[in-house]
Amino acid sequence: MDGALFRVPGIVNYTAELSRRNGRDCLSVKVYTGEASWAGMASKVKWALMRIPSLRKTVEEERLSLGPVTRSESDCPTKGTVKRVLLDTRSDD
């Protein structure tokens, strides 16, 4: 996702969460833009995500839905070799 999302002008950092909603996996993204404008950012993020072939395929097959793209008011910086993780909050129900 880094390769797709960091190409969107204005994105400084993001967090992603995989949850279960209405019987389907759902990917939500929280974006930190710093001083950049938020105008149109949610649409740009969804467009960038849909350009990832494997993600687009799972959405088209209705195995995954794109959840809300929201604005983060603070950055969650990573340091050293720490990488972003996809927070998986799905239960094993």
Backbone torsions as a table, in degrees:
resi	resn	phi	psi	omega
1	MET	NA	-31.1	-179.4
2	ASP	-52.7	-47.2	-176.8
3	GLY	-59.8	-35.4	-179.8
4	ALA	-80.6	-46.3	-173.1
5	LEU	-74.9	-35.6	-178.9
6	PHE	-75.7	-3.7	171.6
7	ARG	-82.8	-14.1	178.8
8	VAL	-78.2	118.0	-179.5
9	PRO	-57.4	131.8	176.7
10	GLY	103.0	-18.9	-179.7
11	ILE	-77.2	124.4	177.5
12	VAL	-98.1	-40.4	-179.2
13	ASN	-161.2	167.6	178.2
14	TYR	-156.7	162.3	168.9
15	THR	-129.0	148.9	-179.3
16	ALA	-127.6	144.7	-179.1
17	GLU	-133.1	133.9	174.9
18	LEU	-106.5	118.1	-179.0
19	SER	-128.1	-178.3	178.7
20	ARG	-119.0	121.3	179.8
21	ARG	-135.6	130.7	178.0
22	ASN	52.4	40.1	176.7
23	GLY	76.7	9.8	-177.8
24	ARG	-134.1	146.8	173.7
25	ASP	-64.5	142.8	-175.7
26	CYS	-135.8	128.4	179.3
27	LEU	-103.7	119.5	177.3
28	SER	-115.9	147.1	-177.6
29	VAL	-130.5	135.1	174.5
30	LYS	-112.6	125.8	-171.4
31	VAL	-115.1	134.9	173.5
32	TYR	-105.9	123.8	-176.9
33	THR	-112.2	1.1	-178.1
34	GLY	59.7	-127.0	-178.8
35	GLU	-86.9	-5.5	-177.8
36	ALA	-68.2	154.1	179.5
37	SER	-66.4	143.3	176.6
38	TRP	-88.2	-13.7	-175.9
39	ALA	-53.8	120.1	177.3
40	GLY	75.1	2.3	-174.8
41	MET	-63.8	-42.1	-178.2
42	ALA	-59.4	-43.8	178.6
43	SER	-64.3	-40.8	179.5
44	LYS	-64.4	-39.2	179.6
45	VAL	-66.3	-46.1	179.3
46	LYS	-62.6	-39.8	177.9
47	TRP	-62.0	-44.7	-179.9
48	ALA	-63.6	-41.4	179.3
49	LEU	-63.7	-39.9	-179.0
50	MET	-70.9	-10.4	175.3
51	ARG	-84.4	-6.1	175.0
52	ILE	-83.3	112.6	-172.5
53	PRO	-53.1	-45.3	-177.7
54	SER	-68.2	-35.8	178.6
55	LEU	-69.8	-45.2	178.7
56	ARG	-58.2	-42.4	-178.6
57	LYS	-61.9	-44.9	-179.0
58	THR	-68.0	-31.6	175.1
59	VAL	-68.4	-45.9	180.0
60	GLU	-63.3	-33.0	178.2
61	GLU	-82.3	1.7	179.2
62	GLU	60.1	31.8	174.1
63	ARG	-95.5	-11.9	-179.0
64	LEU	-146.1	143.4	172.4
65	SER	-121.3	152.0	175.3
66	LEU	-88.5	122.2	178.9
67	GLY	-87.0	-163.4	-177.2
68	PRO	-68.1	147.3	169.4
69	VAL	-107.6	116.9	-176.4
70	THR	-120.0	163.8	-178.6
71	ARG	-93.1	132.8	174.2
72	SER	-95.8	134.7	-179.9
73	GLU	-83.5	-12.2	179.8
74	SER	-137.1	154.0	179.9
75	ASP	-83.5	150.8	173.7
76	CYS	-117.7	77.1	-173.3
77	PRO	-65.2	148.3	173.8
78	THR	-105.9	150.7	-177.9
79	LYS	-128.1	145.0	175.5
80	GLY	59.5	-127.6	-177.0
81	THR	-93.0	6.3	178.2
82	VAL	-68.1	131.2	179.6
83	LYS	-113.6	162.5	174.9
84	ARG	-64.7	146.9	176.1
85	VAL	-123.8	154.7	174.0
86	LEU	-90.6	112.8	-179.8
87	LEU	-72.9	116.7	-177.7
88	ASP	-102.6	106.6	-179.2
89	THR	-106.9	14.4	176.1
90	ARG	-69.0	145.0	175.5
91	SER	-96.0	166.5	-179.5
92	ASP	-90.2	21.9	-178.4
93	ASP	-56.2	NA	NA
